[in-house]
Amino acid sequence: MPLFNWFECHNGKLKYTRKNRIGSEKEDLESWTKIYDEYLSRFGINEEFQNFMQKQIDKAIKECEYLETGNRKLLNDINMLEAKIRELMNTGKNEISSGELLQVLSKFQGYRIDVKTITVAEYFDLINIYKKQNNG
């Protein structure tokens, strides 16, 4: 899938999953689900998102424990987890945009990368190579 289509799908325009312009919204959703599953199996979920989801799970467990026991001490734990979740939600706000990242990768490669011709797999492979060569 071209990277341009990937970005459009992430913006809710799932018709960009179509190979030719024929299809339905239901087919678009099925295609997007299959494409995204392939992406996750190849590249996985990043560590920050896993950490964020784990905090959400921990908070839900503490809330259930509080409802079962009425132990008010658990409210402190819940509040601390909520603060950590808010902190994690704000960490991504200073990241560069996908367009800016494409410019950085273009400079790294030594030529302009065309968003309509580079595939999603090539793009994420290039990001991984860039990270390895720049220590993280």
Secondary structure by P-SEA (a helix, b strand, c coil): ccaaaaaaaaacccccccccccccaaaaaaaaaaaaaaaaaaccccaaaaaaaaaaaaaaaaaaaaaacccccaaaaaaaaaaaaaaaaacccccccaaaaaaaaaaaacbbbbcccccaaaaaaaaaaaaaaacc
